[in-house]
């Protein structure tokens, strides 16, 4: 399970970086979203992934509970990334209205 999660985080990060380096605004937005998903998965994975464990721990059991801090950080990161995506969309749409193109550098290929 850990290797699947690590590969998933790596693929999301690599795809996000590749899309961020593209000159089109839509690709930039999708790349930033993929990077935020990769960061959220990484933060969530720091809370110890456990397989074949009971979801509810019996009282008096000597099993450590899951750390709620990574879950709270992931939720906070989701809200922040949503707000940043909305802000980026507004700024890029205003830029397109002023320049007439959706290229970041302002030139058509």
DAJOUR-V275356 format. One record per residue. N is the residue number from 1. SS is DSSP state (alpha for helix, beta for strand, coil for the rest). D_CENTER is the distance of its C-alpha to the mean C-alpha in Angstrom with 2 decimals. Layout:
n/ss/d_center
N/SS/D_CENTER
N/SS/D_CENTER
This chain:
n/ss/d_center
1/coil/19.49
2/alpha/18.08
3/alpha/18.55
4/alpha/16.77
5/alpha/13.64
6/alpha/14.04
7/alpha/14.64
8/alpha/11.62
9/alpha/9.34
10/alpha/11.77
11/alpha/11.86
12/alpha/8.23
13/alpha/8.65
14/alpha/12.11
15/alpha/11.51
16/alpha/9.12
17/alpha/11.84
18/alpha/14.54
19/alpha/13.53
20/alpha/13.20
21/coil/16.71
22/coil/18.16
23/coil/20.52
24/beta/19.71
25/alpha/17.80
26/alpha/16.24
27/alpha/14.88
28/alpha/13.50
29/alpha/11.65
30/alpha/10.27
31/alpha/9.38
32/alpha/7.53
33/alpha/5.55
34/alpha/5.16
35/alpha/4.56
36/alpha/1.97
37/alpha/1.91
38/alpha/4.38
39/alpha/4.86
40/alpha/5.04
41/alpha/7.16
42/alpha/8.94
43/alpha/9.84
44/alpha/11.00
45/alpha/12.92
46/coil/14.80
47/coil/16.62
48/coil/18.89
49/coil/18.42
50/coil/21.85
51/coil/23.44
52/coil/26.76
53/coil/26.89
54/coil/28.21
55/coil/25.76
56/coil/28.44
57/coil/30.18
58/coil/33.91
59/coil/35.62
60/coil/37.11
61/coil/35.06
62/coil/34.30
63/coil/30.64
64/coil/28.02
65/coil/25.67
66/coil/21.89
67/coil/20.40
68/alpha/18.94
69/alpha/17.34
70/alpha/14.05
71/alpha/13.79
72/alpha/14.62
73/alpha/12.17
74/alpha/9.22
75/alpha/10.95
76/alpha/11.48
77/alpha/7.99
78/alpha/7.38
79/alpha/10.68
80/alpha/10.27
81/alpha/7.39
82/alpha/9.73
83/alpha/12.64
84/alpha/11.62
85/alpha/11.04
86/alpha/14.41
87/alpha/16.04
88/alpha/15.10
89/alpha/16.53
90/alpha/19.64
91/alpha/20.25
92/alpha/19.92
93/alpha/22.14
94/alpha/24.62
95/alpha/24.66
96/alpha/25.36
97/alpha/28.11
98/alpha/29.69
99/alpha/29.54
100/coil/29.80
101/coil/27.25
102/coil/23.51
103/beta/23.64
104/coil/22.14
105/coil/25.40
106/coil/27.57
107/coil/29.43
108/coil/29.67
109/coil/29.70
